[in-house]
């Protein structure tokens, strides 16, 4: 019975096994089996890391907050202005006219109104 079943299996093929490279008797499927696919989980290392702990200077500090430069800033200073402070600031003369640069255009430009076409060629 087993021999008959074996000979039937040799002639009975799946439709995609009749032609192409997979129809050759020495063809091996490229897909790994379920037990060969992932032998060990990537999250579990094969060996434990060896961290030198004898000298504190040689141990690297992995804490982020100790290297975070945003936390080393001085605190933000806030000033609350009262009405008297604002009035005092408004009365102070902070800028003089001579502090500003002189005006670029100092002379008046006169246009010739009698020119043909108002000075433009037509």
C-alpha positions as CSV (number, residue, x, y, z in Angstrom):
1,X,0.0,0.0,0.0
2,X,2.8,2.4,0.9
3,X,4.6,1.6,-2.4
4,X,1.4,2.4,-4.4
5,X,1.0,5.6,-2.5
6,X,4.6,6.5,-3.2
7,X,4.3,5.9,-6.9
8,X,1.1,7.9,-7.0
9,X,2.8,10.9,-5.3
10,X,5.5,10.8,-8.0
11,X,2.9,11.3,-10.7
12,X,0.6,13.6,-8.8
13,X,2.1,17.1,-8.7
14,X,0.8,20.5,-7.9
15,X,0.0,22.6,-11.0
16,X,2.9,24.9,-10.5
17,X,5.4,22.0,-10.2
18,X,4.8,20.7,-13.8
19,X,7.1,23.4,-15.5
20,X,9.9,25.7,-14.6
21,X,12.8,25.3,-12.3
22,X,10.7,23.9,-9.5
23,X,9.8,20.9,-11.6
24,X,13.4,19.6,-11.4
25,X,13.9,16.8,-8.8
26,X,16.9,18.5,-7.3
27,X,15.0,21.8,-6.7
28,X,15.1,23.1,-3.2
29,X,12.7,25.8,-2.0
30,X,14.4,29.0,-1.0
31,X,11.8,29.6,1.7
32,X,13.2,28.6,5.1
33,X,11.2,26.2,7.3
34,X,9.3,27.4,10.3
35,X,12.0,26.0,12.6
36,X,14.9,27.5,10.6
37,X,13.4,31.0,10.1
38,X,14.4,32.7,13.3
39,X,16.4,30.5,15.6
40,X,16.8,33.1,18.4
41,X,14.9,36.3,19.1
42,X,16.8,39.5,18.1
43,X,16.0,41.1,21.4
44,X,17.9,38.4,23.4
45,X,21.7,38.7,22.8
46,X,23.8,35.6,22.6
47,X,26.3,36.9,25.1
48,X,26.1,39.4,27.9
49,X,28.0,42.6,27.5
50,X,31.1,43.0,29.7
51,X,31.2,46.5,31.2
52,X,34.3,47.6,33.0
53,X,33.3,48.8,36.5
54,X,36.6,48.8,38.3
55,X,37.5,52.5,37.6
56,X,34.7,55.1,37.8
57,X,36.5,57.3,35.2
58,X,36.3,54.5,32.6
59,X,32.6,53.9,33.0
60,X,30.6,55.8,30.4
61,X,27.6,57.6,31.7
62,X,24.6,56.7,29.5
63,X,22.1,59.0,31.3
64,X,20.8,61.6,28.9
65,X,19.9,64.3,31.4
66,X,23.5,64.7,32.5
67,X,24.6,65.6,28.9
68,X,21.5,67.6,28.0
69,X,22.6,71.2,27.4
70,X,19.1,72.6,27.4
71,X,18.9,71.9,31.2
72,X,22.1,73.9,31.9
73,X,20.6,77.2,30.9
74,X,20.1,79.9,33.5
75,X,16.6,80.4,34.6
76,X,14.4,82.9,32.7
77,X,14.1,86.2,34.4
78,X,10.7,87.9,34.3
79,X,10.2,91.5,35.3
80,X,6.8,92.8,36.2
81,X,6.4,96.5,35.3
82,X,4.1,98.6,37.4
83,X,2.4,101.8,36.2
84,X,5.0,104.1,37.9
85,X,7.8,102.2,36.1
86,X,6.1,102.6,32.7
87,X,5.5,106.3,33.2
88,X,9.1,106.8,34.2
89,X,10.2,105.0,31.0
90,X,7.9,107.1,28.9
91,X,9.4,110.4,30.3
92,X,13.0,109.4,29.6
93,X,14.6,110.7,26.5
94,X,16.5,107.7,25.2
95,X,17.3,108.8,21.6
96,X,18.5,112.1,20.1
97,X,18.0,113.1,16.5
98,X,21.7,113.0,16.0
99,X,21.7,109.2,16.9
100,X,20.0,108.3,13.7
101,X,21.8,108.3,10.3
102,X,21.2,111.3,8.0
103,X,18.5,111.1,5.4
104,X,19.8,109.7,2.1
105,X,18.1,112.2,-0.3
106,X,19.0,115.8,0.7
107,X,18.1,117.7,-2.4
108,X,14.9,118.2,-4.3
109,X,14.6,116.8,-7.8
110,X,13.1,119.1,-10.4
111,X,11.5,117.6,-13.4
112,X,11.2,119.3,-16.8
113,X,7.5,119.6,-17.4
114,X,8.0,121.1,-20.8
115,X,9.8,118.0,-22.2
116,X,8.2,116.2,-25.1
117,X,6.0,113.4,-23.6
118,X,6.7,114.4,-20.0
119,X,10.4,113.4,-20.4
120,X,9.6,110.0,-21.7
121,X,10.1,108.9,-25.3
122,X,7.0,107.8,-27.1
